[in-house]
Amino acid sequence: MIKLREKVEANVSSWLRHWEEPKVAHRLRKNPPFVTISREVGAYGMTIADMLAESLCKWERRREALWTVFDKELITKVIEEHGFPEKFEMYFSESSSPLIEDILSEILGLHPPQETLVHKTSETILHLARAGYVILVGRGANIITRKLPNGVHVRLVDSPEKRVAHMQEYLNLNKKHASDYVTKEERERRDYIKRYFQKDPGDASLYDIVVNTDTVPLDDVVLIISNMVLKGKRNRSV
């Protein structure tokens, strides 16, 4: 899986280089496909995103279309696109900071208010989705891009026990620390979506499909999503 992640990360640079070439953009379709993935903590969000990118690259008939994952890479793109100092990267967490802390940070000149950072992130998400052939993980991408055609919006869920066990193994934590981590991260993600988008990430109507990774094998999850993307929204009946 580490090699797969390295391969997907390498595709980011290639994807960006492609879009600097007008002739490439001209050859791709007018409303290109893209995927958004919302995930519960520990529900294999990044694993599935990486596997999905590899699968779609394999089946995509347009060789110029490099399916690419934007997760942590998204923040690098936001900083570059909007001219923020690199040191601001630490302030782009997928959480909702207390209002008083946000105000003090702005007054002291530490960083712009989080609402500004979220707004700029949303602009970059829209730019990436319009360019297409991207898998956008988290940060309300499904809500931000909802009105764009040819997007497939996915929600990944899993049982609390399995999610804690996964993070325990992934982060090398004991069970209690893993449980505390999952609880904290889940709360922060939920608060982020509620504060800045006034939505509940657990609302199934925000997605085209909700998949339980506790009961559906990861390979099957990737196959299901790949089929939805390749068939296109107009031909789907899911």
HUHUGI-V276162 format. One record per helix or strand of 2 or more residues. SS is the DSSP state (alpha for helix, beta for strand). FROM is the first residue (numbers start at 0). TO is the last residue. If there is no record, write none. Layout:
[[SS:FROM:TO] [SS:FROM:TO]]
This chain:
[[alpha:1:17] [alpha:21:26] [beta:33:38] [alpha:44:58] [beta:67:69] [alpha:71:81] [alpha:85:90] [alpha:98:106] [alpha:113:130] [beta:133:136] [alpha:140:143] [beta:150:156] [alpha:159:169] [alpha:174:196] [alpha:203:205] [beta:208:211] [alpha:217:230] [alpha:232:234]]
